[in-house]
């Protein structure tokens, strides 16, 4: 039976790490999937800044669950070398931050062109990244971001099968919805390779992001099936319920919002609370801060 650890992209609660930690402590979040720190991307931190961030998180009794990196979020036709150099630098930062997990992507496809024509180059780049990660002792997991090669269930499965054992999968229901893929159909394909899940829901009608369980992401059904997951599974809440500073730099699509909150802290609380409500409905209880079992 699964044990769930609740994590979050806490930069959606506060740009400052001190505020992120406060939000996690207030809302029963155990780990931070670190993406933005004090107004900087996590991959742009100095060694000293990364060490300070780790110490702050650990002093609060929290963990850095993964590096929420942007790697693979450039055009497949763009210059890969500077991107790869930065990726190698980020691998060393993972060690300083105390995490051996990183999320990655599979490169944006030219608009209007068949992704199949770029498959070989996608695999070449990802293989190179994974070899560097393996050498550094970092495990990478692929997120199904809209517009990249692996944005549909079929191409996600292609990547996960190709790099089986070397790369895991991150299941993000809302991202599948925004690609017009039903999450309940995608889930069985990603599940055998699942490393962790991003808890984000959306409506198929227009792709608008909503709290977990209030969209077409089949969150209740998915979490019920995950009850049989062997061992501990990380659930990372990614609110996207209101625009926060830096969102426009993180993704290209324009988001529609059905739910409005007075500030980012309120949106963060609502997003985490929606997940906890579903877990409670299914008989889970918080045994310790951010750890849910039944």
N, C-alpha and C positions, 0 to 999 in steps of 0.2 A: 504494500500500500504506500502511496506517495506521501512524502513530507514536502510541503511547499514552503519555500522561503520567498517572502515578498521583498522585491527590490524596486527601484524606481530610477527614472531619469530625473534626478532631483534638481537639475538646472531649470526645470520648468516651474519649480516652486520659488527659486531665488537664484539670481546670478552669482551671489557670493556663497562660497562654500560654507561659511558659518550658518547662513540662513538655510542652506540645503540640509545641513545636519539637524538643525532645529525642526525643520519640517518632517524629516524622517523619524525623529524621536517622538514628535507629537502625533504621528499618524500610523505608528506601528510598522514602519519600513525598516528592514534589517540591513539591506545593502544598497549601495549606489552604483548604478551602471554609469560610470563617469564619462561625461561628454563635454560639459562646460564648467570651467573653474575660474571664479573671480573675473568673468568677462572674457576669458581666453579658452580656446579649444584645448582639450586635454592633451592633444598631440603637440601643442606649442609650449608646454610647460618646460621650464628648465629643470635640471636634476634637483636643485634646491627646492623649487616650488612643488615638484612632485613628492619629494620627501616630506615636506611640511603638510601637504594635503593628506598623505597617508597617515601621518601622526595625528592630525586633527580627527580624522574619521575613526581611527582605532581608539583614541582616547574616549570617544563618545560611545564605544562599545559596538560600533557599526563595522561593516566591511565594504571594500570596493569589489563588487561582484564581477565586473568586467570593464574593459575599456570600450566605450561606445564610440569607436573610431569612425572616420569618414572615408576609410580607404576602399577603393573601388567605386567611389562616387565621383568619377570624372568620365568624360567621354571616351569611348573605346578608340576613337580616332585621335585623341590628344596625346601629348608627350608623356610617356609612362615613366621615364627615368627620374625626373624630380619627385614624382609621386612615390616611386619605389624607395628612393633615398629617405624620404620622410617616414615611410612605413618602417624601414629598418631602425630609424631613430625611435619610433614609437614602441617598437618591440623592447628596446632597452628601458623605456619609461615604464612598461608593464612591470618589469622586475622591481623598479623603485617603488611603484604604487602597491606592490604586493598582490597583483593579480596575474593569473596565467591564462586569462581568457580575453578574446577580442572579437568584436563583431566586425564583419567586413561585407562588402557588396561586390556585384559582378559587372560594373561599368555600364554607363548610360549608352543606349543605342541611338544612332542617328534617326531623327524623326522620319517616319514614313518608309523606313527601310526594314527588310526582313532580318531579324536578329540571327537567323541561321547562318547568314553570310559572315557573321563576326564570331561564330562559335570558336573556331580554332584560336583566334587571337585572345578571346576571353580565357580559354583554358590555359594558354601559354602564360599569360600574365598571372593568373591565379595560382598556377603550379609554382611559379617563381616566388610568389608571396608565401605560399604554404611551406616551401622548402626553407625559406628564411625563418619563418615562424617556428618550424619544427626544430631548427638549430638553436633557436633562442628559448625553447621550452614553452612556447605560447600556443594555445589551441585556438584556432579561428572558427567562427561560426557565421554562416551566411544568412543575411536578412533579405527577405523578399520585398525590396523597395520598388515602388512604381517607376517604370521607365528603364530599368536596368535589364540585362540579359535574363537574369533569374527572377523576373517579376511574376510570371505565371506558374501554376502548379507543375506543368509539364517541364518547363525549363529549369525550375528549381530541382525537380527530381533528376534531371539530366546532370546537373552539377553535383548533387549529393551522391549519386551513384558513381560518377566519374572519380570523385575524390573521397570515396567511402573510406572511413577510418582515419582520414587526414583532416577532414573538415566536417563540422556539424551544421545543423540547421536551426535557425531561429524562426519560429512560427509567429507571424504577425497577421491576425485576421483582417484588420482594417486595411492594410496594404493590399491584400488580395482583393478585398471588396472594391478598392479604388482602381483595380485592374479588371473589374467585372468577372472575377473568379469567386465562386461561392466557397467560403472557408471550410464548410463541412465536407466539400469534395476534395479540397486541397489537403486537409489535415491527415487523412490516411496515407498520403504520399510522403509527407514530411516526417510523420511520426517515427518511423524506424530509424531516422537519423537525428531526432530532436535533441538539441543540447539545452535550450531554454526557450521561453516564450515571452513575447512582448504583449502585454495586455492592453489592447486598444481596439475599440469597436467602432463601427461606422454603418451608415445606411447605404444600401445598394442603389437607391433612388438617385442620389447625387454625390455620394462619397463623403457626406458630412460626418465628422467625428462626434461620437456620443459616448456617455459613460458605459462601462462594461455591462453587458446584458440588456442594453436598450437599443441595440442595432441588429444588423443581420449577420453578425460574426459568430453566432451559435456558441457564445462563451459558456453558457451553462452546460450545454452538451459536451463541449470540448473539455471543460474542467472535470466533468463527471467521468469521461473516458481516461483522463489523466490520473484519476484516482488509482489506477492499476499500474502507473509508472513505477518501475523498480528503483527505489531509492529516493534521494532528495532531488527536487526539481525547482529551479529558480523561475519565478514569475516576475517579470520586470514591468511595472506600470509605466506607460508612456501616455500621459494625459492628452495632450494636443486639444484641450477643451477650450482654450482661449489663446490668443496670440501672445507670446512672451518675447522678450527681447532676444533677437537672434534667430527666431524661427524661420524668417524668410531666407536666411543664409543656409539653413539646414536642408531645405527641400524646395524643389522648383514649382510644384503644383500649388495652386491657390486653394486653401482650405475653406470650407463652408462650416459655420458653427451654428448648431441649433441650441446649444446650451451656453448661457452667458453667466459669468461669475465676476464679482466685483474686483477681484485681483487674482494673481497667480497662485497665491497660497490657498485661496478658497477653491480654485479649480483643481489643484493638486489633492486637496483633502477629499473632494468629490470623487475624483478618479480612483484613489486608493480605497475609499469607502465603498464604492460600487463593487470592487473585487472582493473585499472582505464580506460584503453582504451575500454574494453568491457562495463563497466558501462556507459561511454560516448556514445558509439554506441547505447545503449538502452535508451538514453534520461535522464540519471541521471546527476546531477551536484553536485559539492562539495559546500554545503551550509555553512559549517564551517570546520575547519581543521579535515580531516578524516571522515567527516559525509556526506554521499551522499543520495540525495533524488531526486524525479522527480514529 
